[in-house]
Amino acid sequence: MSEHVSSLVRTSRGLFALCAALCALGAPPVGAQMIDPAGASSPGPYRTLFGGAAPQPQGPQSLIFNAAAFGGYDDDIFARGSGPSQGPGGAGVAGSFVGSQATLAYQRRYATTTVMASAATANRWVADSGDFVTTFAAGNVGISGAPNSRTSYMLQQSAGYRPYFTPVPFPAASPIGPSVGGEFSPALPGGLGVETPDDFTVASDRESLRMTSYGEVQRRLTPRSSLQGRAQYSNVNFASQELQNVDNDRWLAGATYSYDVTRYLSARLGYAYRSYRTDESGAGGNHDLNIGLLYNRPFTIGNGRTVLSFTTGSTILKRERLEGSQGGGSRLTVRAIGTANLAHAFTRAWQGNINYAHSVGYMDGLSEPVEGDQITASLGGLILPALDFSMSVGYMSGAIGLQDRNFDTGIANARLRLALHTNVALFAQYFYYQYAYADGVADQVLPASEMKRQGFRAGLNFWLPVLR
């Protein structure tokens, strides 16, 4: 371990040069949450740490730069994992690294329209091998507006590049934000996936490019009812010749009618059709029937404030029958889906959150639909006026191919952050990531059926409002 620490010290001289190079790179997808909720109610002189309680921009446009530069240690730095399907690369190798992440987000406001653009990147320089690797890069443009008091719309185009494949179906925790992005529950209402600018969930050297177009419009029909329509198209291409048969196209189109039964309870009637096509399996379709309830009611426990919410729904999958005894044609499979969330503000500076979701959808690199249960929990707040703490855990177990459960994956992280200034902070973070897939389930995209990795990183956060 001492050798890795010494190597980290020797390589730390390149830390600031690497951070400076990030200024030309950049930021989270449109809609990614980059503001730490703990900072929004923080007492003391650092209430505005990373914009947590900063006032709204005074001018018509804003440009926000957010970055982290750090050194760290990873006990499986090349993400080789272990198991019977392990590739020729050998066992996992521990090592130290210098890393960076950055976001750059621009917003321009007009009378009834807002234009947005953003970019994001994550990079690593491995000390032992001298390799410089970009683990993530993305760009987004979008426009939203409200031409009148009853109508609103949003359009978004994004492109994400990943030299490394990650099978994690929920957000990873980034040093530059509490928990940004991640694609999960694509069968649920509003399940638009957003890329995650982080790198400790990478699992294999599989280069991919994702393009996504999304649009939605909402119309208030009466004081109690509204109608929403949405559409999405995405394309994922793997650069490797051996993975071309799992390149995929996705389409989504649907509409939802909502009626407010009470202040906290809404009834929903909706339908959406999703299609997923790969060269290997052809096309598969989902008919999402959103017939259910949306409940979102705050209540008080002790001195805190708690909000409970849940949604219900169902999906019907149209799948091609297998050859043989099942004959030709297609078959329909019905599944219930839903979410539940419990959020609690213990004090003005401490908040906790627990989420559960049961969903059916598709994951990049897999030709069969995925059904799974996911639970995540987070806790964050201020220990001192200039020192905050946050932690999160997540676990998912599911079935690829809608058969017996054949995979599970989990993440955990804890972070301390000490403010040096309203725009600069020191941070230290521990992370853990694991997955386990049954043999033969994900051999095509993963070099090993199992992985357990952990490590730490420490460095500087920067938040700079170039324009506000």
C-alpha positions in Angstrom: 0.0 0.0 0.0 2.9 2.4 0.8 4.2 2.0 -2.7 0.9 3.1 -4.2 0.7 6.1 -1.8 4.3 7.1 -2.8 3.4 6.7 -6.5 0.3 8.9 -5.9 2.4 11.6 -4.3 4.9 11.5 -7.1 2.2 11.9 -9.7 0.2 14.6 -7.9 2.2 17.3 -9.7 0.2 16.7 -12.8 -3.1 17.3 -10.9 -3.5 21.0 -11.6 -2.3 20.7 -15.2 -5.0 18.1 -15.7 -7.6 20.2 -14.1 -6.6 23.2 -16.3 -7.1 21.1 -19.4 -10.6 20.5 -18.3 -11.6 24.1 -18.9 -12.0 23.3 -22.6 -14.1 20.2 -21.9 -17.2 20.2 -19.8 -20.9 19.6 -18.1 -23.9 17.6 -17.2 -26.7 16.7 -19.4 -29.7 19.0 -19.4 -31.7 18.3 -16.3 -28.9 16.6 -14.3 -29.0 17.8 -10.6 -25.7 19.4 -9.8 -26.7 21.3 -6.7 -26.1 19.7 -3.4 -29.4 19.6 -1.5 -27.5 20.0 1.8 -26.1 23.3 0.7 -29.5 24.7 0.0 -30.3 25.0 3.7 -26.9 25.3 5.2 -26.3 27.7 8.1 -23.1 29.7 8.4 -20.8 31.5 6.0 -20.8 28.8 3.4 -24.5 28.6 2.6 -23.8 29.2 -1.0 -21.2 26.4 -1.4 -21.5 25.3 -5.0 -24.5 27.4 -5.6 -26.6 25.5 -3.0 -28.4 28.7 -1.9 -27.2 31.1 -4.6 -29.9 33.5 -5.9 -31.3 33.1 -9.3 -29.2 34.6 -12.1 -29.8 38.3 -12.4 -29.1 38.5 -16.2 -30.7 36.7 -19.1 -27.9 34.1 -19.4 -25.7 32.0 -17.2 -22.6 29.9 -17.6 -21.5 27.6 -14.8 -18.3 25.7 -14.6 -18.0 22.8 -12.1 -15.0 20.5 -11.8 -13.1 18.1 -9.6 -9.4 17.2 -9.7 -8.2 14.4 -7.5 -5.8 11.5 -6.8 -6.9 8.1 -5.8 -6.4 4.4 -5.3 -8.4 1.5 -6.9 -8.0 -2.2 -6.1 -9.2 -3.2 -9.7 -8.0 -0.2 -11.7 -8.4 -1.9 -15.1 -11.9 -3.3 -14.2 -10.9 -6.9 -15.0 -13.1 -8.6 -12.4 -13.1 -12.3 -11.8 -15.0 -15.5 -12.6 -15.2 -18.3 -15.1 -15.7 -15.9 -18.1 -12.7 -13.8 -17.2 -10.8 -12.6 -20.3 -7.1 -13.0 -21.1 -6.1 -9.9 -19.2 -5.5 -11.7 -16.0 -6.6 -11.0 -12.5 -7.5 -7.5 -11.2 -4.6 -5.1 -10.6 -4.6 -2.5 -7.9 -3.1 0.9 -8.6 -3.1 4.7 -8.0 -4.4 7.3 -10.4 -5.0 11.0 -11.0 -8.5 11.8 -12.2 -10.7 14.7 -13.1 -14.3 15.5 -13.9 -15.8 18.7 -15.2 -19.1 20.1 -16.3 -19.9 23.3 -18.2 -23.5 24.4 -18.5 -24.9 27.4 -20.4 -28.5 28.8 -20.2 -30.1 31.7 -22.1 -33.6 32.9 -21.0 -36.0 34.7 -23.3 -39.6 35.9 -22.6 -41.2 32.5 -23.0 -38.3 30.3 -24.0 -35.1 29.0 -22.4 -32.2 27.6 -24.4 -29.7 25.2 -22.8 -26.4 23.7 -23.7 -24.0 21.6 -21.7 -21.0 19.3 -21.8 -19.4 16.8 -19.5 -16.2 14.7 -19.2 -14.4 12.3 -16.8 -10.7 11.4 -17.2 -8.1 9.2 -15.5 -4.3 9.0 -15.7 -3.1 5.7 -14.4 0.2 6.1 -12.5 1.6 2.6 -12.9 1.1 2.3 -16.7 1.1 6.0 -17.7 -2.1 5.6 -19.6 -4.4 8.7 -20.0 -8.0 7.5 -20.4 -11.2 9.5 -21.0 -13.9 7.4 -19.4 -16.8 9.6 -20.3 -17.7 12.5 -22.6 -21.1 14.0 -23.5 -22.8 17.0 -24.9 -26.4 18.2 -24.8 -28.6 21.0 -26.3 -32.1 21.7 -25.4 -35.0 24.2 -25.6 -38.0 24.6 -23.3 -40.7 27.1 -23.0 -44.3 28.0 -22.0 -46.0 29.9 -24.8 -49.0 30.5 -22.5 -50.0 29.7 -18.9 -51.5 26.3 -19.8 -48.9 24.9 -22.2 -45.3 23.9 -21.8 -42.8 22.0 -23.9 -39.2 20.7 -23.9 -36.9 19.4 -26.7 -33.5 17.9 -26.1 -30.7 16.3 -28.2 -27.7 14.6 -26.5 -24.7 12.6 -27.5 -22.6 10.5 -25.1 -19.3 8.7 -25.7 -18.0 5.9 -23.4 -14.7 4.2 -24.1 -15.6 1.9 -21.2 -18.9 0.0 -20.8 -20.8 0.1 -17.5 -23.7 -2.2 -16.7 -24.7 -0.2 -13.6 -28.5 0.6 -13.9 -28.5 3.4 -11.4 -26.6 6.7 -10.8 -23.1 6.7 -9.4 -22.0 9.4 -7.0 -19.8 12.1 -8.5 -17.4 14.4 -6.7 -18.9 17.3 -8.5 -22.5 16.6 -7.5 -24.6 14.6 -5.1 -25.9 12.0 -7.5 -26.1 12.8 -11.2 -27.7 11.1 -14.1 -28.0 7.4 -14.7 -30.6 5.5 -16.8 -33.1 3.4 -14.8 -36.8 2.5 -14.9 -37.2 3.3 -18.6 -40.6 1.7 -18.5 -41.9 4.2 -15.9 -43.4 7.6 -16.7 -40.6 10.1 -17.3 -37.9 7.4 -17.4 -35.6 9.4 -19.7 -32.0 8.2 -19.0 -29.2 10.7 -18.4 -25.5 9.9 -18.6 -23.4 9.9 -15.5 -20.0 11.7 -15.5 -18.2 9.3 -13.2 -15.8 6.4 -13.7 -15.7 3.9 -10.8 -18.6 1.9 -12.3 -16.7 1.1 -15.5 -16.6 -2.6 -16.1 -14.9 -3.4 -19.4 -13.1 -1.8 -22.4 -16.1 -1.5 -24.7 -16.3 1.7 -26.7 -19.8 3.0 -27.3 -21.6 6.1 -28.7 -25.2 7.0 -27.7 -27.4 9.5 -29.5 -30.7 10.5 -27.9 -33.5 12.8 -29.1 -36.3 13.6 -26.7 -39.4 15.8 -26.7 -42.4 16.4 -24.5 -45.4 18.7 -24.4 -47.9 19.3 -21.5 -51.2 21.0 -21.6 -53.4 22.0 -18.6 -57.0 21.1 -19.7 -58.8 22.2 -16.5 -57.7 23.3 -13.1 -57.6 19.6 -12.1 -56.6 17.8 -15.3 -53.7 17.8 -17.7 -52.5 15.9 -20.8 -48.8 15.1 -21.5 -47.3 13.7 -24.6 -43.7 12.5 -25.1 -41.5 10.9 -27.7 -37.9 9.6 -27.7 -35.4 8.0 -30.1 -31.9 6.7 -29.2 -29.2 4.8 -30.9 -26.3 3.0 -29.3 -23.3 1.8 -31.3 -20.4 -0.3 -30.1 -17.2 0.2 -31.9 -16.0 -3.4 -31.5 -16.7 -5.7 -34.4 -17.7 -8.5 -32.0 -20.4 -6.3 -30.4 -22.1 -5.0 -33.6 -25.0 -7.5 -33.2 -26.0 -5.8 -30.0 -26.0 -2.3 -31.5 -29.5 -1.0 -30.8 -32.2 1.5 -31.6 -35.0 2.5 -29.3 -38.3 4.3 -29.9 -40.8 5.6 -27.4 -44.1 7.5 -28.0 -46.9 7.9 -25.5 -49.4 10.2 -23.8 -50.8 10.4 -20.2 -53.9 12.0 -18.8 -53.8 13.1 -15.2 -56.7 14.1 -12.9 -56.1 15.6 -9.4 -58.5 13.7 -7.1 -57.2 15.6 -4.1 -54.4 17.9 -3.3 -52.0 15.0 -2.9 -53.5 12.2 -5.0 -53.7 12.1 -8.8 -55.3 9.4 -11.0 -53.5 8.6 -14.2 -54.5 7.0 -17.5 -51.7 6.7 -20.0 -50.3 4.6 -22.8 -46.8 4.4 -24.3 -45.2 2.1 -26.9 -41.5 1.3 -26.7 -39.5 -0.6 -29.3 -36.0 -2.0 -28.9 -34.2 -3.5 -31.9 -30.8 -5.2 -32.1 -29.3 -7.1 -35.0 -29.1 -10.2 -32.9 -32.7 -10.5 -31.6 -34.7 -8.3 -34.0 -37.3 -6.0 -32.6 -39.1 -6.3 -29.2 -42.0 -4.1 -28.1 -43.4 -2.8 -24.8 -47.0 -1.6 -24.3 -46.9 0.5 -21.1 -50.3 0.9 -19.5 -50.1 3.7 -16.9 -53.4 3.0 -15.2 -52.8 3.9 -11.6 -52.2 6.6 -8.9 -49.6 9.2 -8.1 -49.5 10.0 -4.4 -47.3 12.7 -3.0 -48.1 14.0 0.5 -45.9 15.7 3.0 -46.3 15.0 6.7 -44.3 15.8 9.9 -42.4 13.4 12.1 -40.8 15.2 15.1 -39.1 18.4 14.0 -38.6 17.2 10.4 -40.7 17.1 7.3 -41.3 13.9 5.4 -42.7 13.5 1.9 -44.1 10.1 0.8 -44.8 9.4 -2.9 -45.5 6.4 -5.1 -46.6 5.5 -8.6 -48.2 2.4 -10.0 -48.5 1.1 -13.6 -48.1 -1.9 -15.8 -46.3 -3.0 -19.0 -47.1 -5.6 -21.6 -44.1 -6.9 -23.5 -44.3 -8.3 -27.0 -41.5 -10.8 -27.6 -40.7 -13.1 -30.4 -41.3 -16.8 -29.6 -38.3 -19.0 -29.4 -37.9 -21.7 -32.1 -38.8 -25.2 -31.3 -41.6 -26.4 -29.0 -43.1 -22.8 -28.7 -43.6 -22.4 -32.4 -43.4 -19.2 -34.3 -45.1 -15.9 -33.9 -44.9 -13.8 -30.8 -46.1 -13.8 -27.1 -47.3 -11.2 -24.7 -46.0 -10.9 -21.1 -47.7 -8.7 -18.5 -45.8 -7.1 -15.6 -46.7 -4.6 -12.9 -44.3 -1.7 -12.4 -44.1 1.1 -9.8 -42.0 3.3 -7.6 -42.0 4.5 -4.0 -40.0 7.3 -2.4 -39.6 8.5 1.2 -37.7 11.7 1.8 -37.1 13.2 5.2 -35.5 16.5 6.4 -34.2 15.7 9.8 -33.1 19.4 10.3 -32.5 22.3 8.1 -29.1 20.9 7.2 -29.7 17.1 7.1 -31.8 15.2 4.6 -32.4 11.5 3.9 -34.0 9.7 1.0 -35.1 6.1 0.2 -36.2 5.0 -3.2 -37.7 1.8 -4.5 -38.6 0.8 -8.0 -39.8 -2.3 -9.8 -39.3 -1.8 -13.6 -39.1 -3.6 -16.9 -36.9 -2.3 -19.7 -33.8 -2.7 -21.7 -30.1 -2.2 -21.0 -27.4 -1.4 -23.6 -25.4 -4.4 -24.6 -28.2 -6.9 -23.8 -30.7 -8.1 -26.3 -33.2 -9.4 -23.8 -35.6 -7.3 -21.7 -34.6 -6.8 -18.0 -37.0 -6.9 -15.0 -35.6 -5.9 -11.7 -36.1 -4.4 -8.2 -33.9 -1.5 -7.1 -33.5 0.2 -3.8 -31.3 3.3 -3.1 -30.8 5.3 0.0 -28.9 8.6 0.7 -28.1 10.8 3.6 -26.4 14.2 3.6 -25.9 17.3 5.6 -23.6 19.7 7.5 -21.3 18.5 10.3 -19.9 22.0 10.7 -20.8 25.3 8.8 -18.0 24.6 6.3 -17.9 20.7 6.5 -20.5 18.5 4.8 -21.0 14.8 4.7 -22.9 12.7 2.2 -23.3 9.0 1.6 -25.4 6.7 -0.6 -26.0 3.0 -1.3 -27.8 1.2 -4.0 -28.7 -2.4 -4.8 -30.5 -4.0 -7.7 -31.4 -7.7 -8.4 -33.1 -8.7 -11.5 -33.7 -11.1 -14.4 -32.4 -10.7 -17.9 -34.8 -12.4 -20.3 -37.7 -12.3 -17.7 -36.7 -15.7 -16.3 -35.1 -16.5 -12.9 -33.1 -13.8 -11.3 -29.6 -13.9 -12.9 -27.8 -10.8 -11.8 -27.3 -8.3 -9.0 -25.3 -5.1 -8.7 -24.6 -2.6 -6.0 -22.8 0.7 -5.3 -21.9 2.6 -2.2 -20.0 5.8 -1.5 -19.3 8.2 1.3 -17.9 11.8 0.9 -16.5 14.5 3.2 -16.2 18.0 1.8 -14.5 21.0 3.5 -15.2 24.5 2.1 -12.1 26.7 1.6 -14.2 29.3 -0.1 -17.7 29.6 -1.5 -16.2 28.3 -4.8 -13.5 25.9 -3.7 -13.5 22.8 -1.4 -11.4 19.9 -0.4 -13.0 16.5 -0.6 -12.3 12.9 0.3 -14.5 10.0 -1.0 -14.6 6.2 -0.5 -16.4 4.1 -3.2 -17.4 0.5 -3.6 -19.0 -1.2 -6.7 -19.9 -4.8 -7.4 -21.8 -6.9 -9.9 -22.5 -10.6 -10.4 -24.0 -12.1 -13.5 -24.9 -15.7 -14.1 -22.5 -17.5 -16.6 -23.4 -16.8 -20.2 -25.8 -13.9 -19.4 -23.5 -11.0 -20.2 -20.3 -12.6 -21.5 -20.5 -10.5 -24.7 -20.0 -7.2 -23.0 -18.2 -8.1 -19.8 -14.8 -9.7 -19.5 -15.7 -11.4 -16.2 -19.0 -12.6 -14.6 -18.1 -11.0 -11.3 -16.5 -7.9 -10.0 -15.9 -6.3 -6.6 -13.9 -3.1 -6.5 -13.3 -0.4 -4.0 -11.0 2.6 -3.5 -10.8 6.2 -2.5 -10.0 9.6 -4.0 -9.3 13.0 -2.6 -8.8 16.4 -4.2 -10.4 19.7 -4.9 -13.8 20.8 -6.1 -14.3 24.0 -8.1 -17.6 25.8 -8.8 -17.3 28.9 -10.9 -20.3 31.0 -12.1 -18.7 32.6 -15.2 -22.0 34.3 -16.0 -25.0 34.8 -13.7 
